[in-house]
């Protein structure tokens, strides 16, 4: 998956809008599969504030 996103990023400038759209779609799919995203979704469904303290901050 990471290689697909990297290739999309490198080709996005040459592919125009289609390349940028593919890049955004791939990045979204990667994020939705993370535990952090699941915590956010579950918190929303349970009508509570998400607890992101268990996830490390990335610079």
Order of alpha helices (4+ residues) and beta strands (2+ residues): alpha-alpha-alpha
